[in-house]
Amino acid sequence: MSTWGERVNPVVRDMPPSGIRKFFDLAAEMTGVISLGVGEPDFVTPWRIREACIYSLEKGYTMYTSNQGLKELRDEIARYLNQAFQLRYDPHGEILITVGVSEALDLALRALVAPGDEVLIPEPTYVSYIPCTVLAGGVPVPLPTRMEDNFRINAGQVEKAVTPQSKVLLLAYPNNPTGAVLPRTELENIAAVAKAHDLVVISDEIYAQLTYEGEHVSIARLPGMRDRTIVLQGFSKAFAMTGWRLGYAAGNKAFIDAMNKIHQYTMLCAPITAQTAALEALKNGLKEMRQMVGQYNHRRRLVMNAFREMDLPCSEPGGAFYAFPRITDTGLSSEEFSERLLFEEKVAVVPGTAFGPSGEGFIRCSYAASVSNLVEALKRMTGFVKRVRLKKKASRPLPADRDREAVPHKG
Ligand code: PLP
């Protein structure tokens, strides 16, 4: 007779747990830990948004909404996407409100991918892209990016990876975990490849508002790309609403209808309380959102300065709230560095390998932590890096020692 574990679908059984969660769980068991681990704003959702939700409950808004989500919210999303990103979508059929970008991503992959279809995924990659692709029956094709290129994917790499099975290109800029952004010219080159090979682009733009220099350009805005792109957006990061679980997808009606088919049988609709709060966020919460983004930008500089002082090379993050410094010269692997930093200094970061093999030699530090916590964590990290480097130096035989060893003993 098979064990209970053996009855689990082998696709799920063989799936590794998220590398982020592992460190989060370890840190949660310790006291005095400063976490730069989880990608979560330290801000509480702005009061006006919480208040709108409380008021909606007082009014008795506790029911299901339509599968696509509240019409008023879809209207507001359509207006917002147009104003902020020059993206035009019909709220009747081209926008689907979901339980976070997480659900939107899962729906998009399941709606598009047939067994054996290949999904091209720049790496280091957000932890859920590969597992969700596999669960959808697809074949993930990682496209490694390098610090030397600021972790930007380029059109040549995409072109090279395309096969007759390629169906989807999954883009995520600003990027988690590297903070990379893609300039418009590179997006145009990539768009040309997508069109030439008839790829559909899933563009996870959850960090779009957290772009620190210049404006965020969605690939969907480029000529000929709107209908072959599904844009994913949400409220978790920009509005500090991770726990509300609200996101949305915008795209061609055929894709959104297909996603809604799965959504209606699995989720039914996103919670009405979260939808009411999101409506307030878009109508009246943009000022608070911009203030938070300003704070992240300040923290970004603080973190980059600290890495410069530690002499840890780090590609300038143009967006999101992550820095991804290289730690190879400490002589430690990403896992060793992260584990020792946690146990010796009580600072939690995520090893780069949690985001794929090309993350080896890097750690991800989230700077969505308070300034005082950041300052303390960076101080502890500075001491740790110094100590590790000194030890590494001391354990290396000095040239003089080697010479002495080479001289035969006399007497
Ligand atoms: N996409 C990216 C790139 C993320 O970093 C995250 C969360 O960290 C998500 C999606 C999930 O977002 P949500 O909270 O809207 O499900």
Residues whose N, C-alpha, C, O or C-beta is under 5 A from the ligand:
A	BS01	PLP	G39 V99 G100 V101 S102 Y126 A172 N176 D204 I206 G234 S236 T242 L246 G247
